[in-house]
Amino acid sequence: MKETLSKLKFWYQKAGELGAQYYNAPYRAAIARAKREEDDLFMLLVFSEMMGVPNPASWYCLELQPLLLERFHDWHQRMGMEHSPLDNFRCC
């Protein structure tokens, strides 16, 4: 009985996952685009002080810059800048 219950629970979870994937499939691209745009805005906020844009939260953003440097190159190319907009930082 216990084994049957665990199998039934497993199949119920699997069916729930498949149902969620089926329901979310049409929106997956829109969700990914919205997440990318949100990430782009966040990167702009973090690196804005280095680009000459005043940022009231620059002190807090300094802690995040080392964490986001590995994604900086992809970001500035996606924003249409061929080369790094930062004077003291060359990534390409």
PyMOL commands that set and color helices and strands:
alter all, ss='L'
color gray80, all
select helices_A, chain A and resi 2-47+49-51+58-61+65-78
alter helices_A, ss='H'
color red, helices_A
deselect
rebuild
show_as cartoon
